[in-house]
Amino acid sequence: MDLKHIEDETCFVCGAQIESETRKHKHTNGLWNEYREFTCGKVLHYVPNFKTVVIDKECPNTAGELKKRQRREKAKEKLLDYVEALKVDKGYKQEIYRSLRFV
């Protein structure tokens, strides 16, 4: 698709290529909302109301995102260690582990 306003051909963080492009919802000024998604998951969005390109979804490979994932992993490990140290029966611990499965 030939987008008129989003110029980035690759993710400037990790170099990922274009996965999909779409135009949706024509604005009253006659311009389209344009979206470009990269293989890494980053999504750029042209907002016709403000005539700017914004990042709808950040690249998962930025330093901030990597740090956030590391912090989450450490937190999950601490939670699992805490549950293991609880003085409750194994059945209850298993219930807790099942709940944590989605974290």
N, C-alpha and C positions, 0 to 999 in steps of 0.2 A: 504494500500500500504506500502511496506517496503522501506522507504527512507534510503539511505546509509549515508547521511551527516548531516541531521538535527536531532538532538537528543532530543530537548525539547519536552516533552509529554504534557505539560500544559503551559499556559501563566504564566510567572513568576511574572507578576504584579497582576493579579486578579484570577489566578487559573483556567481559562476557559479551556475547553476540546477541543480536535481536532475536527474540523468540516469537513475539506477536505484536501486531499493531492494529488499533481500532479507532474508529470515529463514532461517537455517540452523542445524542442530545444536542441538536443544533440550537445555539443561543439566539436570542432575539436580535442580536447585532449581525446575525448571518454567519458567524464563525462556529466551527464544531469544537466540542471537547475531543481532544486527541490523546491517545494512550499508547505508550511504547513500553513493552515488557522485555526484559533481558533474561537470558538463560539462568542467571544467578538469582532471579526473583525481584530485582529492582524494577520499579514501575515509575515512569515519568508521565506527567499529565499536563497538557496544555489547557489552561483555564481561560476561556474566551472573555469572561467577565472582567478579568484583570489583565488580560493579554500577557500572561507569564507562564513559564513552565515550572511546575513544582514537582517534588519527589513525593509520590503517594506511598511508596514502600521503599525503604532504604536497602542498599546492598548488604547482604549478610556478612560480607567480608571486610567491612570497615573496622577500624581499630575499636571503636565504641561497641559495635555489635559483638565482636569477638570477646571483648572484656565482659560484656553482659552475659554471654553464654558461659564463660568460665566462672563468673560469680554464681550463676544459677546452678552449675554442676557442683560447686563447693557447698552451696546451701543444701542441695539434695543429699549430698554425702553426709552432711551434719545431721539432717533430719533422719536419715537411715540409721546412723550411729546412735542418735537419741532414742529412736524406737527400740533398737536392739538392747539398749541399757535399761529400758523400762522394766519394772518388776511386776509384769502382768503375764497372763497365760499366753501360750503360743497362738491360740485361736484368735485372740484379740489383736496380737501383733500382725497376724496374717490379714486381718480386716484392714488394719492401717496401711499395710504394704499395698493391698489392692487399691486403696484410695490414692496412694502416692504414685501408682502406676501411670496415672494420667498427667503427672507433673513433669 
